[in-house]
Structure formats: structure tokens, C-alpha cells
Amino acid sequence: MLSQAKSLVIHGIDAHLIDVEVDIVKGLPNFTIVGLPDSIIRESKDRIRSAIENSGFEFPPKNFIVNLAPAGYRKEGSNLDLPIAVSILIATGQVDGARLDIPMVGELSLDGRVRPVKGVISMAIALYQAGFRECIVPYENRNEATAIEGITVFPVKNIVDAIEACRGMMEACTTHISDNSAHNGYLDMASVMGQETAKRALEIAAAGRHNILLYGPPGSGKTMLAKCVPGILPPLSKEQAITTTMIHSVGGTLPAGQGLMYTPPFRSPHHTSSDAALVGGGKIPNVGEVSLAHNGVLFLDEFVEFRNDVIQALRQPLEDCQITISRAMGTMTFPADFMLVASSNPCQCGYLFDPEIPCKCSPSKIRSYFSKISGPILDRIDIEVLVGRVPYKDLLGKGQAENSAAIRERVIHARAIQEQRFKGRTTTCNGRMTSDEVKEFCAINAECESILELAIKRMNLSARSFFRILKVSRTIADLDSAENIEKRHILEALSYKNLQRYYDV
């Protein structure tokens, strides 16, 4: 008897519908899976046999052929265990009256329990777009699946539950749980003593989604400031939350039972990370840290300590807000629209710009150290701010510093101005403006033009840096609720682009 079930596989961060066909043919007892399965699917034969027998059913000694159609592209993942097992039970006549037109996914344990799988929200989106309105998913993935409105979800804990759902004897799950606890658990700006210039720079960076570099001596608070950034970012929109959840679900970093992620993600890879870990890769391309930080923050602590090839790999995602990975098994394009926050010591000993402790590095060592972040990478960083040593009196200061909530309100206000400005466009923030949009929305008067012209000559700025200064100026003006960019906005933006000048001196 031939049986056919619907299921899905992940390709990149998207899901594709496939047909799981099971037939019993003449021949010696065997279990064959065809249709370009990967090693995980090929190994599922033993899991499925044990799960069926431990669930109270029989696995008869017959010649089973399982076809995964269409056969033209490779299938990977453990989410096909459940549809294969249910199809076998129907093909052997052990289950009757069951519908197989309900798409299902799930990994099986040896005792018949259904374990969670990756990419369920992507699967729910693909089903809705294909016209399906029902699906069977593992119980732990229920909140992820119900995040997509219009899909009736049947969460199952074992094979028996899945059969009951196919028979129409299970109640659907309608409860949708989202991560609405945005900004909880992040450091608060009020806990950072002093560093008002760095706090102001981070506020500007958050308001316009600008990339920022914090540099200064060890122990000055660079890492602590960076960890405060997610707390001053506005919550994600519904569209952003869906995309972010899709990426984390496919990447396997979404906690069990998690719904939509409205909290901006914060990723902080170690400086020993490889380029594949940072931008994505593998035999079959998978998401890296730059994609997991999509719509959030990528924090690279000890930036200069990263390998040079890893730093250079950031050039495409910083410019295009996406990353394309090409491997022998295929080419994938992943979203990577993140806000880069990097921190670094200014030299090997760390005290190059410290007024109290003299630097012990030779000029050649300083040049070698700085060369890793100069050039194309530094051009793609909008704001560079020196985080100096905190004075002793500020460390013991009893005054209450401004908290993240107050800063976040100003950031949200500036973002609202930008949303209105870019209404009907793909651009959403000043930091993502194209050169044409910079010319349209960053018009300046003659006095500002003369200041910029002088700065370009004295600071040896590239064309990319020139446009980034205008973008930062536009964000500063938005924080001031100013309609036009004024002289003070230009001067403040220029003050955050001086790292090259310091090293030249």
C-alpha cells in the first residue's frame, strides 16, 4: 500500500514543501530512503523502527521504499522522522481513518517521543504561503509555529498524539507566547560611572543604527558600555521579529518554547572565532554570527585581536547588510543587517592615549597594531570614540546617572522621525541611507559645506567616510528634532571621526 505525507525541509532560512512517499514492494526485508537524503535522514531508519515498536505498533519485516520528492535537491535535518513513521503505519494498515494532508515535522526519540526541530517558524510561513492552514509540530515548537497567524497548530508529544491529530481527535493550540520582555537582563547605562562622551556616542549610534568603535586603555569601561547598547534600542517591529526568529530558529539558538523575539539580539563572539563562525559557512552553508545579530548588535570585543581574514570578511555584510556564502553544496544569501559595536585597546600595551600611564610600544608596533583596523574597515565605521580612564571622583560619585530607559525614549523618538522620512522606501534608518538618499535628506548650507571641505583635506577622508559623516549629522539633528542639519551637528559628527588623525600625530 502506498501512503504519502506532506513535510518540509530547510534551505537557508526558508522552508520548502516536500512529499514523503512510502511504499511496500516485493523483496527481502529492507528499509531504503531515496531522494538525496543527508546522513541524518539516512540514520533515521533505526530511530524510526525503534520509535514505532516502543509506541505499541509493529514494524513488519517488509521491503520499505521511502521517496523524498522532489528528488532534485538535497534534504537535510531530522524533521522528517515523524512523517516517515506515520506514513509507514498507514502503509502497513495499522492506522486507518487518518488524514495525511496535514503537513507534519518532528524528530523521533527511540521511545516514540517527538523532539523539537529547527526552523519551525520558517516552515509555518512556507505552509501559509502554499495555502495550507494546518500543521503538526513538536510540542516544544508550538509557540514558534503559532506566531504565524492563520495557521492551526497541533502540538504533539509522541507518535500516538500525531496519529490522533491526523484523525481529528486532538485540540489545536491557539495560545501564542512572544518574547515581550524586551531589554530585561541587559546592563543599564545608570550603572556606568562617567563616560558621558561615550554614552552620547552610543545614543547617536543606536538612534541611526550606526557602526561604532570604542577604543581606550584597559579597564576604562568599553565592554560594559557595549553591553548596555541593547537596552537603549527600541523593540523590534512584528516584521523584524519574524525575520529574527526565523534566523535563530534555523541556527538552533532559539530557546525551547520561545515565541517571537521582540528583543534585539546581542551577539558577542570570541576573538578566536573563525571566518566561517562569524559570517557563516560549512559544507552546507549555515548562518553565522553576523546573521544571528540581524536587527540587533554584533559586539566584537578586542577587535584588533581577531584574525585579519575574519575582520576583512566583515566588509560585505557591513556594506550590503547581507552575506552570500558559496560552497560546493550550494550558494546561500543570509540577512545581516546589524549594528557593529567594536572595542579595542589603541596599542599592544593599551596606554597609547592615556594621559597618566606612558605607552611602552615602539612606533613600528603601533603602526602594525593599527593597520588591522585601518583602511576599508575603518571607512565602514561611522563613529569612533575614545573611552578614557574614569576619574577617581566619578567612580565614587553619588549622583544618579541617566538610565537606559530615558535614553531609549530619545532613540525611539529619533527612529520615529526616520520612519516618517523613509516612508514607502526600503531604508528604515539614517545609517542605511544610500548615496542618493544622503543627497536628498542631508542637504547642508554653505557654512557646513566649508567646514566639511576643510575637514576632508585635513583628515584625509574618503568618499565613504564623507557620506557617513553626513549620515551621523542627520541622526544628531533628529535627536535634536531639527529639520535641517546645522553647524553644531556637523562639528559633533566630525569629532567622532578622528582615530586616524590621532595615530598620525
C-alpha positions in Angstrom: 0.0 0.0 0.0 1.3 3.4 -1.0 1.0 6.3 1.5 2.0 9.9 1.1 2.5 12.6 3.7 3.5 16.3 3.5 6.5 17.7 5.3 9.1 20.4 5.0 12.9 20.9 4.9 15.0 24.0 5.5 17.1 25.6 2.7 19.0 28.6 4.1 16.5 30.3 6.3 13.5 29.4 4.1 11.5 26.1 4.1 10.4 24.0 1.1 7.5 21.6 1.0 8.3 18.0 0.1 6.3 14.8 -0.3 7.2 11.8 1.8 6.1 8.7 -0.1 6.2 5.3 1.5 5.6 2.1 -0.5 6.0 -1.6 0.3 7.5 -3.6 -2.6 8.4 -7.2 -3.2 11.8 -8.3 -2.0 13.7 -9.2 1.1 13.1 -7.1 4.3 14.8 -3.7 3.8 14.4 0.0 4.5 15.6 2.3 1.8 15.3 6.1 1.7 15.9 7.9 -1.7 15.6 11.5 -2.9 19.0 12.9 -1.9 18.8 12.5 1.9 21.7 13.6 4.0 23.4 11.4 6.7 21.0 12.5 9.4 18.0 11.3 7.3 19.7 8.1 6.3 20.4 7.3 10.0 16.7 7.9 10.9 15.8 4.4 9.8 16.9 2.9 13.1 15.3 5.7 15.1 12.0 5.2 13.3 12.0 1.4 13.7 12.6 1.7 17.5 10.1 4.6 17.9 7.3 2.6 16.2 7.9 -0.6 18.2 8.2 1.3 21.5 4.9 3.1 20.8 2.9 -0.1 20.7 2.9 -0.7 17.0 4.7 -3.3 14.8 7.4 -2.8 12.3 6.8 -5.8 10.0 9.8 -7.3 8.1 8.9 -5.9 4.7 10.8 -4.1 1.9 10.0 -0.4 2.5 10.9 2.3 0.0 10.8 5.9 1.2 11.0 8.6 -1.5 11.5 12.3 -0.7 10.1 14.3 -3.6 11.1 16.3 -5.5 14.4 14.5 -5.7 16.2 17.3 -7.4 17.7 19.0 -4.3 19.3 17.7 -1.1 17.3 17.2 2.0 18.8 17.6 5.5 17.7 17.5 9.1 15.8 15.2 11.4 12.4 16.8 11.0 11.3 14.0 8.5 11.3 11.3 11.2 7.6 11.8 12.2 6.0 11.9 8.7 8.0 8.8 7.6 6.9 6.9 10.7 3.2 7.9 10.4 3.3 7.0 6.6 4.8 3.6 7.4 2.0 2.9 10.0 -0.6 3.8 7.4 1.0 1.8 4.6 1.1 -1.3 6.8 -2.6 -0.9 7.7 -2.0 -0.3 11.4 -3.7 3.1 11.3 -6.9 3.9 9.5 -9.1 7.0 9.2 -6.1 9.3 9.4 -5.6 12.3 7.2 -2.2 12.7 5.6 -2.8 16.1 4.0 -1.8 17.8 7.2 1.9 18.7 6.9 4.0 17.4 9.9 7.6 17.7 11.2 9.4 16.2 14.1 12.4 14.2 15.2 11.7 10.9 17.0 13.3 9.5 20.1 13.7 5.8 20.5 10.8 5.6 22.9 8.4 7.4 20.4 8.6 10.9 21.8 8.7 13.8 19.3 11.6 16.1 19.8 11.8 19.7 18.7 13.4 20.7 15.4 14.9 23.8 13.8 13.2 26.3 11.6 9.6 25.7 12.5 8.6 29.3 12.1 10.0 29.3 8.6 8.0 26.1 7.9 4.8 27.8 9.2 5.4 30.7 6.8 6.0 28.4 3.9 2.9 26.5 4.6 0.7 29.6 4.8 2.2 30.9 1.5 1.4 27.5 -0.1 -2.2 27.6 1.0 -2.1 25.2 4.0 -3.8 26.2 7.2 -2.9 23.3 9.5 0.3 21.7 10.6 1.6 19.2 13.2 4.7 20.2 15.1 6.6 19.1 18.2 5.1 20.3 21.4 8.2 22.4 22.3 7.9 24.3 19.0 4.2 25.3 19.5 4.8 28.9 20.4 7.1 29.3 17.4 4.5 27.9 15.0 1.6 29.9 16.4 3.5 33.1 15.8 2.2 33.0 12.2 -1.4 34.0 12.2 -3.8 31.9 10.1 -2.1 28.5 10.8 -3.9 26.0 13.1 -1.2 24.2 15.0 -1.4 20.7 16.5 1.5 20.3 19.0 2.3 16.6 19.6 4.5 14.9 22.2 4.7 11.4 20.7 3.7 9.3 17.7 0.3 8.5 19.2 -0.5 12.2 19.5 0.4 12.7 15.9 -2.0 9.9 14.8 -4.8 11.4 16.9 -4.1 14.8 15.2 -4.4 13.1 11.8 -7.7 11.6 12.9 -9.0 14.9 14.0 -9.1 13.8 17.7 -6.7 16.5 19.0 -7.5 20.1 20.0 -5.4 22.7 18.2 -3.1 25.1 20.0 -4.2 28.7 19.9 -2.0 30.3 22.6 0.7 32.5 21.2 3.5 33.5 23.5 6.0 36.1 22.4 9.2 37.5 24.0 7.8 40.8 25.1 10.3 41.2 28.0 12.5 43.5 25.8 15.6 45.0 27.4 15.3 42.8 30.6 18.6 41.3 31.6 20.8 43.9 29.9 23.1 46.3 31.7 21.7 49.7 32.4 23.5 52.9 31.5 22.9 54.2 35.0 25.5 51.6 36.3 28.3 53.2 34.1 30.1 55.9 36.0 31.2 58.9 34.0 32.0 58.3 30.3 29.4 60.9 29.2 31.0 61.4 25.8 30.9 57.6 25.1 27.3 57.4 26.3 26.3 60.2 23.9 28.1 58.5 21.0 26.3 55.2 21.8 23.0 57.1 21.9 23.7 58.5 18.4 24.7 55.1 17.1 21.6 53.5 18.4 19.3 56.2 17.0 20.6 55.8 13.5 21.9 52.2 13.5 25.5 53.5 13.0 28.6 51.3 13.5 30.8 52.4 16.4 34.3 51.7 17.6 35.2 52.2 21.3 38.9 52.4 21.9 40.9 53.3 25.0 43.1 51.9 27.8 42.2 48.6 29.6 39.6 48.8 32.4 38.1 52.1 31.1 34.6 50.5 30.6 34.5 49.7 26.9 32.9 46.3 27.3 30.5 47.5 29.9 29.3 50.3 27.7 28.9 47.9 24.8 26.7 45.6 26.8 24.4 48.5 27.6 23.6 49.1 23.9 20.7 46.6 23.6 19.0 48.3 26.5 18.7 51.6 24.6 17.5 50.1 21.3 13.7 50.1 20.6 11.9 46.8 20.5 11.7 45.0 17.1 8.7 45.5 14.9 6.5 42.5 14.0 8.2 42.0 10.7 11.7 42.3 12.2 10.7 39.9 15.0 9.6 37.3 12.5 12.8 37.5 10.5 15.0 37.5 13.6 13.1 34.5 15.0 13.5 32.6 11.7 17.3 33.1 11.7 17.7 32.0 15.3 15.3 29.0 14.8 17.3 27.8 11.8 20.6 28.5 13.6 19.5 26.4 16.6 19.8 29.3 19.1 16.1 29.8 19.8 15.3 28.6 23.3 12.7 25.8 23.7 9.2 27.2 24.0 10.3 30.7 22.7 7.8 32.7 20.6 8.6 35.7 18.5 11.8 37.6 19.5 11.0 41.3 20.1 14.2 41.8 21.9 17.1 43.0 19.7 19.7 40.2 19.7 23.1 40.7 21.1 25.9 38.5 19.8 29.5 38.6 21.2 31.7 36.0 19.5 35.2 35.4 21.0 38.2 36.9 19.2 39.5 33.4 18.3 36.4 32.8 16.1 37.0 31.7 12.5 35.6 33.5 9.5 33.1 30.7 9.0 31.8 31.1 12.5 31.5 34.8 12.1 29.9 35.1 8.6 28.5 31.6 8.2 29.7 28.6 6.2 30.1 24.9 6.4 29.8 22.1 3.9 26.1 23.1 3.6 26.1 26.9 4.3 24.6 27.9 7.6 24.1 31.2 9.4 27.0 32.8 11.3 27.2 35.4 14.0 26.6 38.3 11.6 23.2 36.8 10.7 22.3 35.9 14.2 22.9 39.6 15.1 20.4 40.7 12.3 18.3 43.6 13.6 20.5 43.7 16.7 24.0 44.2 17.9 27.2 42.4 16.9 29.8 43.2 19.6 33.4 42.4 18.8 35.4 42.8 21.9 39.2 43.0 21.5 38.5 43.9 17.8 42.2 44.0 16.8 42.8 40.5 18.2 40.5 38.9 15.6 42.4 37.3 12.7 42.9 39.7 9.8 40.8 37.4 7.4 38.0 37.5 9.9 38.0 41.3 10.1 38.1 41.6 6.3 35.2 39.2 6.0 33.0 41.9 7.6 33.3 44.2 4.6 30.5 42.7 2.6 27.9 42.5 5.3 28.7 46.0 6.7 28.1 47.4 3.2 25.3 45.3 1.8 23.5 44.2 5.1 23.6 40.6 3.8 26.1 37.9 3.3 26.4 35.5 0.4 28.1 32.1 1.1 29.1 29.9 -1.8 30.1 26.3 -1.2 30.2 23.1 -3.3 26.8 22.1 -1.9 25.2 25.4 -2.9 25.0 29.2 -2.5 23.0 30.8 0.3 22.3 34.5 1.0 21.5 35.3 4.6 20.4 38.7 6.0 23.0 40.5 8.1 21.7 44.0 8.9 23.3 44.5 12.3 24.8 47.4 14.3 28.5 46.8 14.8 29.9 47.7 18.2 33.7 47.1 18.4 36.1 47.7 21.2 39.8 47.7 21.2 42.9 48.9 23.0 44.7 51.6 21.0 48.0 49.7 21.1 49.5 46.5 22.3 50.1 47.7 25.9 46.8 49.7 25.8 48.1 53.0 27.1 48.8 55.0 23.8 46.3 57.8 24.6 46.4 57.5 28.4 47.5 60.8 29.9 48.8 59.2 33.1 50.5 55.9 32.1 53.1 56.2 29.3 52.9 53.9 26.3 55.7 51.3 26.1 55.1 50.3 22.4 57.5 51.2 19.7 56.2 53.2 16.7 56.5 50.2 14.4 54.4 48.1 16.8 51.8 50.8 17.0 51.6 51.1 13.2 51.3 47.3 12.9 48.6 47.2 15.6 46.5 49.9 14.0 46.9 48.6 10.4 44.4 45.8 11.1 41.5 48.2 11.6 42.6 51.0 9.2 41.5 51.4 5.6 38.3 49.8 4.3 37.1 48.6 7.7 37.6 51.9 9.4 35.8 53.6 6.5 32.7 51.4 7.3 32.7 52.5 11.0 30.6 55.7 11.4 31.6 56.7 15.0 35.0 56.4 16.7 35.1 57.4 20.3 37.9 57.4 22.8 36.9 55.9 26.2 39.4 57.3 28.6 40.2 56.4 32.2 37.4 57.3 34.6 38.5 60.0 37.2 38.5 58.8 40.8 35.9 61.3 41.9 33.5 60.0 39.2 33.9 56.4 40.4 32.8 57.5 43.9 30.2 59.9 42.6 26.8 59.7 44.4 24.8 61.4 41.7 22.3 59.3 39.7 23.4 58.8 36.1 20.8 58.7 33.4 19.3 55.2 32.9 18.8 53.3 29.7 15.0 53.8 29.7 15.4 57.6 29.4 18.0 57.3 26.6 15.8 54.7 24.8 12.9 57.2 24.7 15.0 59.7 22.8 16.2 56.9 20.5 12.6 55.8 19.8 11.7 59.5 19.0 14.6 59.8 16.6 13.6 56.5 14.9 10.0 57.7 14.5 11.3 60.7 12.6 13.4 58.5 10.4 10.4 56.1 9.8 8.3 59.0 8.6 11.2 60.3 6.4 11.7 57.0 4.7 8.1 56.0 4.4 7.5 53.9 1.3 11.2 53.1 1.0 13.3 50.0 1.9 15.5 52.2 4.0 14.5 52.5 7.7 17.4 54.3 9.4 19.9 57.0 8.7 22.8 54.6 8.9 21.4 52.6 6.0 20.8 55.5 3.6 22.1 55.2 0.0 24.2 57.9 -1.6 21.2 59.3 -3.4 19.2 59.4 -0.2 22.1 61.2 1.5 22.0 63.9 -1.2 18.2 64.2 -0.8 17.9 64.2 3.0 21.2 65.6 4.2 21.3 68.9 2.5 23.6 71.4 4.2 24.2 75.2 3.9 27.3 76.9 2.7 28.8 77.3 6.1 28.6 73.5 6.7 30.0 72.8 3.3 33.1 74.9 4.0 33.6 73.0 7.3 33.3 69.6 5.6 35.6 70.7 2.8 38.3 71.7 5.2 37.8 68.5 7.2 38.2 66.3 4.1 41.5 68.0 3.3 42.9 67.9 6.9 41.6 64.5 7.9 42.2 62.8 4.5 38.7 61.4 4.5 37.4 59.0 1.8 34.2 59.5 -0.1 32.6 56.7 2.0 33.7 58.5 5.2 32.3 61.8 3.9 28.8 60.3 3.4 28.9 58.6 6.8 29.7 61.9 8.5 26.6 63.3 6.8 24.5 60.3 8.0 25.7 60.8 11.6 25.0 64.5 11.3 21.4 63.7 10.2 20.9 61.5 13.2 22.2 64.1 15.6 19.8 66.6 14.1 17.0 64.0 14.5 17.8 63.7 18.2 17.6 67.5 18.4 14.3 67.4 16.5 15.9 69.8 14.0 14.5 69.9 10.4 17.9 70.8 8.9 21.5 69.8 9.6 23.2 72.7 11.3 26.8 73.6 12.1 26.8 72.1 15.5 25.6 68.8 14.2 28.4 68.6 11.6 31.0 69.5 14.2 29.8 66.9 16.6 29.8 64.2 13.8 33.4 65.2 12.9 34.5 64.9 16.5 33.6 61.2 16.3 35.8 60.5 13.2 39.3 61.3 14.5 41.0 57.9 15.1 43.2 58.2 12.0 44.3 61.7 13.0 45.3 60.6 16.5 47.5 57.9 15.1 49.0 60.3 12.5 50.0 62.6 15.3 
